[in-house]
Amino acid sequence: MTSNYEYNPSLLRVLEKSILIRKTEETLLDLFSKGRLNGTVHTCIGQEYMGAILSEVLIDGDVVFSNHRCHGHYIGRTDDVEGLILEVMGSSLGAVSGVGGSQHLYHEKGFYSNGILGGMTPVAAGYAHTLKNSNNLACFFIGDGATGEGVFYEALNLISKFSLPIIIINENNNYSQSTSRSQTFFGDIKSRVEGFGLEFRKTNIWNLENFVDDLAMAFNDIRSSKKPIYVEVDCYRLKAHSKGDDDRDINEINEYLEKDPINLFKNQKNKIYKEYEESANQRIELFLEKHTSVTNDVAISKKLVVNDDSLSWLETEMENNKRVNDLIYEAISENMDENKDLMMIGEDIEHPYGGAFKISRDLSANFPERVFNMPDSEQAIAGFGNGLSLGGKIPICEIMFGDFMGLIFDQWLNHAAKFQKMYGNKFEVPIIFRTPMGGKRGYGPTHSQNIEKHFLGIPNTQVISINPRNAPKIIYDTLLKTIDRPTIVIENKLDYTRKDSPIHSHSGYKYKKTNTKIYDLKYSIDNQEPDITMVCWGGLVCDMELLINDLTDKEEIVVEMICPTMLYPLNIQPIVESTIKTKKLLIVEDDNPFGTLGSEIIAQLKCLNIEFNTIQLNTANDIIPSSRILEEKHYVTNQEVYNTAKEFFLK
């Protein structure tokens, strides 16, 4: 570009916004050097144009998803310079109350960013699905480093398969932190993208007018065709990955400094540049003069309160004499009929197959736009569900076997569990992950595990365990009508065909439930002091019910069984109440003994200074074998529990 080059109005607006972004980030670096910022600052200096273009191409209702290098995208979408600065300074007046910081930003105009590389790709896809019947689209930014993440390609498959209204902008600056792309990337991204049937386009920032035209055309084409487009933008990051960690060749950096569009504009149209620079600096300086220090009194949850009310026991609602899988199906079907925002996604769930354990049945035929099959990509299923939730839906994500939950862990831990609090408590994240766990069917090491302990204790989530006696239809109905956070519902494979009516007890045992929304159970004899407190949940409940009746009928040992439904957050009060009476606690679990819910229960009781003796019965500390003979040896048998309870009583 020569000094006589004429910048058109659109290009000038992009440059003005780019200069504002640059001055904002230079201010952040300066504040960091003065000790006024905490944490990290990933600047996009040199790449501001991708953020600046947003103010030219987005309309109300569009939504932007970004990554750790998100400041420019945020300002381009929201113009909220002040909220960004306060956020990175840690103020409660910041964009997300000082909780998210530099990498985790949200704005009600439609902006979400997260620091997990590539993790927002399926989230953006899920949100885009909610925009299919509108003129809106999702815009998703990645760096070239994210093209090394598997979930990125899982999401590309979804984006293409469902023909989602989304533009994926790959800011290719040729570095992943300090590592050159040439060291880590083999092949070419164009072939990979086109292999998914996506349209691939390429542009760069150094011919800025063409860049603006190329991006504007891509956005317009998506709105008209309702089909996704992938745009690779060659660019260069002029500053370090984060603050000062830069070991790139200084000659290379200087080469890109010389052809940087803002620097060229400064040399060619210095008067206009100075106007834009002065305007940006004045805006920032005046703002900082009013905020020489920051405060933050956002509440931090240090103590988990499960039930503020005093514990009371209510009569249970059972006696449907229906199978558990029938009850779950009925609850989901009836709620889908009532709530048009309820959706269900998963592997092999469509009619006529209807799910591996026949829960979804004909739901896809009855609700064809809201119940549909997904590819065998559990992390993408979870991320897509997260996006649906952000888009105002209530997704039920079926994970075919509980063992596969390990594949969704990042979307659970770093996305679903974080969104509400990380984004300033501006919204709820109602999403359900249903999954069957448990062995004793010969499925072997990777299809038989109870791995709930790995999902317990994650703030802002809940984990529920269904059993035939806690009225699964009522539990699901309550959950679907009141859900306000990410929830895992664990079902047991053996329970699906069991009926919900308890066996007749000659000794007078019956179930009661706590006065909580998602209630726990107690199996006991009214007006008779128990000798032993037993705690179990899920697939063990029916077996222990039979065993307890035998213990009382044959040995005259009275057991009070506490069956938690809400595994996390755990309501410890029913166990406390019973253990104080018996001073003997027997915990039975279908998992190996280290770091389990049972261990947590014992720890909590000890912290409450309750005097008691305890025995934990767990599986072998080994993988679960397929052989029936070996599998039977892996689990604690009913006879072992019986004998242990008898010996425990005599101590």
N, C-alpha and C positions, 0 to 999 in steps of 0.2 A: 504494500500500500504506500502510495506517495503522499507528500504533504498536501497535494491538491485533491486527494480522495474525498468524495462526499459521502458522509455517513447518513443513511436513511433514518427516519424517525424511530422505527422499530429497533434498529441496531443501536441507536443512541440510548434508548431506554434500557436495553440489555446492558450496555456499558455502564450506565449510571447505577443500575442495580448491582452490577459486578463490583464497582468501586466501593459501594456501600458495604458489600460483603467483605471485601478485602480490608477496608478500614476497621470494620468490626473485629475481624480476626487478628489484625495487628494489635488492636487494643487488648484483646484477650491475652495475647502473648506478652504484652507489656505488663498487664496486671499480674500475670503469673510470675514474671521476673521480679515483681515487687512484693510477692508473697500474698497477694490478695485473692488468689484462686487456689482451690484445692483439687487434687486429682489430675486429670489429663486434659489435653487440648489437642484434638486432631484437626488441624486447619486444612482448608481446601485452597489455599493461596496458589494461584496458577490455574485452578479448575473452577473458578467462581461462575463461569458462564453457564454451566449446566443448571445451577440453581437460579441464576438470573433469568433464564429463558422461561421458567415456570410462570412468571407473572404475565407473560405474553400468550401462553398457550392453554392455561388451565381455566376452567369455568367452575362456578359454584357446584358442589357435589362431587367433583373429582377428588381423589385421595392420593397422597404421596407416601411411599414407603422408602426409608433410607437406612443407612448403615452408620458405622462409627464416625465417618467423615461427613457429618450431616448439616453443619451450620449453614452452608450456602443454600442447600435445598430448603432448609427451614425458613430462612429469610426470604427466599424467592417465593415460597408458598404463602407466607403469613405476614411479611414485613415487620415481624415482631422482634426488632433488634434489641429493644429494651428487655423484653422477657428472656431472650437468650442470654444477654450479659448477666442479668440477675441470677438466672439459673446456674450458670457456670460459676458465679460468685458464691452460690450456695444459699441464696436468699429464699425465704418462704414466699416472696413475691415473684419468684421466677416462673418460667413457663410451666414447670411441673413441681413447684414448691421446693426446689432445691434437692429433690430426691434423685432425679434422673441425671443431672449434670450434663456434661458435654455430649454424651453419646446417646442418651435415652430421652428423646423429646417427643412431645405430643402437642397438637393444637386442634381445637374444635373445627377449624376450617378444613381439616383433613390432612393431618400429618402425623406419621408414626416413624420413629427410628429406634434401632436396637443395636447393641454392640457385638452381637454374635454373627460372625462372618457367614453370609449366605442364608442365615436362619429365617430371615423375613421373606424369602422367596415364596414358599408355599402359603405364608400368611397373606401376602399381597394377592396371590392367586385366589385364595378363598374369598377375600374381600371383593375382588373383581367379579366373582361369580354373582354376588349380590347386586351388581350394577348392570347385568346383562340386558335387562329390559328398560334401560334408560339411555340417555345420551352421554352418560358419564363414563370415565375410565379411571384405571389405576395406573400410576406412574411409579416404577420401581427402579431404584438406583443400586448398582453394585460396582465394586471395584474389580479389577481383573483378578485379584487374589481369590475372590469368591468362586471363580470358575474351577477351583480345585476342590470344592465341597460337593459331596454326593447329593445332598438334599437339593442343591441348585438344579441338578439334572432331573431329579424326581419331579420337581416343580415345573420344569420346562415341559415335561410330558403332560402334566395336567393342564397347563396353559394352552398347549396346542390341541389336546384331545377335546377340551371343552370350549375351544375357540373363545377365549376370554378377552374382554376389552382391556388390554393392558399393554403398556409400552415398557420394555426393559431397556434401561440405558446403562451400558457398561462403560464406566469411566476408565479407560485403559491408559494408565500412566506408566505401565511397564514395570511397576515395583509392587511387591507385597512386603510392606514395611521396609526392610533394607535389602531384600533379595530380588534380584532381577528376574523378570518373567522368563527369560531365556533359560534359566537354571531349573525351573520347576514346571514349565508347561510344554507339552509335546503335541504336535499337530497344529491345527488352526481352529479357532473358535467358530469360524463361519461354517465349516463342515459339521461341527457338532450341533450347532443351532439348527441348521437346515436339515440335519438328520431327524429332528423332531417335527419337521414340517412347518417350522416357523420361518417367516420372512426375515431375512438378515439385511441390514443396511449399515453403511459405514460412513463416517464423516470425521472431521477434526476441528479443533478450536482455532487453528491458525489462519484459516480463511473464515473470519467470524461471520461475515454476511452469508456465506454458503451454509455455515453451521446453523444460523438462525432459521434460514429457509428450510434446511433439511429437517430440523426438529419440528418446525411448524407444520410441514407437510405430513410428517409421520403421525402427529397428533390428529390432524384432520382426517387422515386416511383411516385411522382406527375408529374414529367416530362414525365415519360413513360405512365402513365395511364390517364393523363389529368383530374384527379379527386382530390378534396380537401382532406386534412388530418388535423385533430385537434390533437395537441400534448400538453399534460399537463406536465410541467417540475417542479418538486418539487425543491424548492430552498429556500434561506434565505437571507434577507437583513441585512447586518451587521451594517449599519449605520442608522441614523434617516430617517424618511420619507423625511424631508426637513431640512437640516442644523442641528438643535439641538433639534427638538421636538420629543423626544423618551422617553416613559415611560414603555418600555418592561422590563421584569425581566432580570437583569444583568446576572444571572446564566444561563438563556436560551441563551443569546447572547454569553456568553463565551463557551457554549457547541458547538455552531455552528462555533465559531472562531477556535476551536481545529480541526475540521474536514473540514475546508475550503480548497478546492483544492490548492489554491495558497500558503496558509500557509504550507500545507503538502509538496508541491513541494519545498518550501524554506528550509524545514528541511531535505528533502531526497536528493535533488540535489542542494545544496546550491551554488555551483560554477556556475552552469548554471543559477540559479535564479539571482545571483548577476550580471551576464552579461546582462540579460534581464532588470533588475532593473536599472543598470547603463546606459544602452542604452536609456531607457525611460526617466530617469531623465535628462540625458544630452540633449536630444532632447528638452525637455520642458524648461529646464533652459536657454539654448542658445537662445531659442525663446523669453522667457520673458525678457532677457537682452536687446533685441532689441525693446521691447515694454514696457517700464517702465510706459508709460502713453498712453491713447487712446484719439482720437478725433472722432467726428461724426457730419457731416454736411449734413446728409440725409434730404431731403426736407420734411417738415411737412405741410400738406394742412390745412391752417387756414381759408381760404376764398373760398367758392364754386363759381367758375365762370362757368356759364352755356353757355353763348353765348358772345364771344368776339366781334362779329360783331355788328354793329348798326342794330336796328330792322327795318326790311322791310317786306311788305306783298305781297304775290304772289297769282296768280290765283290758284284755287284748281282744282284737277282732280277727277271728279265724273262721274255721269250720266251713270254708268254701269247698273243701275236698277236691281241689283242682291242682293240676301239676304246676310246678314253678314256672316252666317255660310258657305255659298258657297264660299265667297271671302277668308275667312280664310283657308278653305280646299285647294283652288286653290293655294294660296301662299305657303303653306307648301308642297303640292305635287310637284309643279314646282321646288322648291328649293331642295327638296330631290332628284329629278331627276338630278339636276345639281351638287349637293355636296354630295359625298359619305360618308362624315363624319357626316352628319346630321342624328340624330336618334330621335325616339319618344317613350316614355314609359309612362305607366299609367294604371289605372284600367278600365277594360272593353273597351279597345280601339280597339281591333282586330275586323276584319271583321268576320261575317256580322253585329255584333252589332254596331261597329263603334263609340263608345263613347256615354256617357249619353246625349250629346247635338249634336251628329252626326257630329263632326268635322273630326275625323280620317277616318271614312267610310271604303274605301277599301285600305287604305295605307298599312296595314299589308299584304295584298295580293300582292300588287305591290312592297313592300320593306320588304320581310319577315324576313330578318336578322336584320333589323334596326327599325322595329316598332313591339312592342310586349307587351302583358299584363304583369302586375306586381301584386303581392299580395296586399291585402288591408292593406298596411303598408306605410303610407305617409312619415314618417321619413326615412324609408329605401329607398323609391322611390327617395326622395331628395338626400340622401347620395350616392346612386348608381349613380344618375345623376352627382353629384359632381365628383365621381371617373371617370366616362366616360369623363368628361370635362378635368380632369387632364391627361387622357390618349389620348388626342388629338381629341376627338369627340365634336360635338355640340349637346347636348341633349335637347330635348323639353320634359319637364315633365308635363304631364297633371294631375292636381289635380281636382278631379271630381266636388267638390263644394268649393267655396272660404272659407267657414267656416272651412274646413279641413286644411287650411293653418296654423292654430295654431299648428298642429301636426308636421309641418316641420320647425318650427321656429329656433330650435337649428342648423339645417343644413344650414339654411339661414344666421343666425346671426354669428355663431361661426365657420363656415366652408367656405361656398361659398363666403361670404362677406370679409373674412379675408385672404384667401389664397394668393392672388396676392401681397398685400402689406406686409403681415406677412412673406412671403418667399422672400422678397427682390426685388420685381418687376421683377422677372425672367421670368414670363409668364403671360398670360391672362387666365381668367376663363369664357369662353363663355357658359353659361347655361341659359335656359329659363324655367320659371314656368308659364304655362298657367292655368288660372282658372276663372270660371264664378262666379260673385257675384250678389247680388241684390235680392230683395223680390218681393212682389205684385203677387205671384203665389200660395200662400197658403201653402208654404213648412214649415213654422213655425220657431221656435227659433234657430235651429241649421243648417238650410239649406237656409237661406235668407239674411244673414248679408253682409253689406259692411264694411269690416274690413281693408281697405287699410291703414288707419292711423297708424296701428301697424307695418307696414313695411316701412314707410317713414323715411327718415333721417339717414339711415344706410350707412356709407361711402362706396364708391367703388361699389355701386349697382345702379340700376335704376328701376323705377316702371312706367309702361305705362298703360294708360286707353284707350281702344278702344271704339269708338262709330260709328254709321253708317255713319256719315258725314266726318270722317277723313280718308276716303278711306282705310279701314282695310287691303286690299290686298297690297297696297303700303307700309303701315306701317310695315306689317309683312315681306314683301320682303326686305325692307331696313334693318330691324333688322336682319334678317337671313343672310344677306350678309355682315353686318358690325359689328355684336355684338362683344364686347370686355370686357364684364363684366357680372356678374350675373344680370338677368333681370326678373322681374315679369310682366306679361301681364294680365291685368284685363279685362275680357269681361263681358257683362251684359246678363243675361238670356233672358230678354225681347227683347234685340236687335238682337238675332240670326235670327229671322224670319223677321226683318225689312229690307227694301231695302235701298240702300245707296243714292238714289236720293232725294234731299230735295224737300219739297212741293213748289208749285209756290207762290211767294210772290207778292201781289198786290202793296205793298209799295216799292218794289225794294230791299228787303234784299237779300244778297248773302254771301256766305262763302269765306274767304280768309285764307291763311296759312302763318305761319312765315317762315323765311329763315333759318330754322334749319333742321338738318337731320331727327330727329323725330319731326315733326312740330306740333304746336298748331294751333287752329282755332279762327277766329273772324267772328261773324255773325252780319253784320251791313249794313247800307245804305251808299253808296258812297256819299261824298260831303254833308253830312248832320250831323250836330253836335248832338251827342246822349245826352239824358237827364239822363239816368241811365246806369251804368255799371253792368252787371250781370255776375257772374262766376258760372259755373257748369261743370260737366264732366260725362262721362260714360252714363249710362242709362237715365239720365235726359235730355240729349241734345235734343232729338227729341220732347219731351214734351214741353220743354222751347221754342223751335223753333215755335211751333204752338201758344203758349201763347204770344210770342213777336209779332207775326203778328197780333194777335187780339188786343193787347194793342195799336199798331200803327194805325190799321184800325178803331178801335172803340173809342179810347181815345186820339189819336194823341200824344202818348208818344213814343218817339224813344229810343230804348234800344240797347246797344252794348253788345253782349254776347261774352265773352272770354271762350273758352273751352280748358283747358290744356289737352294735350295728355301725355306729360311727367310730371307725378305728382311729381317724384323725380329723379334727381334734378330738381327743379321747375325753369322755366324761368319766373321770375317775371315781365320782361319788358313789355309784352303786357298788363298786368293788370295795371302797373304803367301808361303807356301811356293813357289808357282809363280813369282811375280814376282821373288823372290830369284834363281831359276835363270835366268830369261829376260831380266830387266831391260827387258822390253818388254811393256807392258800395253795391250791393245786392248779397249775396252768398247763393246758394241753394245746400244742401247736403242730401244724403240718409244715414245719420248716425247721432247718437246722438251727442249733441253739444260739449262735452268736448274734448279738445286736437286734433282737426281735422285739415285737410289741410286748411280749411277756416280760422281757428284761426291763423294758420301760415301765411297765406296771409296778414291778417290784421296786424299782428305783424311786418312783413317785411315792409309794407307800412308806418306804424308808425315810424319805425326806419329810414325811408327815409325822415321823416318830411313832408309827404304829407298831406295836409288838406282835409279831407273828412268825410262824415257821412256814417255809415254802418249799415246794417241789415243782420243777419244770420238766415236763415230758415233751421231748422234741424228736424229730426224725434223725436218722443217721447224718453225720456231718460229711456227706458225700453226694455225688450226683444220683439222680433217680434212674434206676435201671429199667429196661423194658421187660425183662424176664419176670413172669408172675412170681416165681419162687423168690427171686432177689428183691423184687419190689415189696413183697410182703415183709421181708426182713428190714427194709428201709424205714417203714413206718412203725410207729408205736401201735401195737394191737389193742383192741378193746380189752382183751384179757390182761394185758400189762397194766392198763389204766385201772382196771378193777382191782388187781392185786396190790398196786401201789396205793390206791385209796384206802384199801383195807388195812395195810401196814401203817399208813399215815394216821389213820384213826386210832390205832392202838398205841401210838407213841405218846 
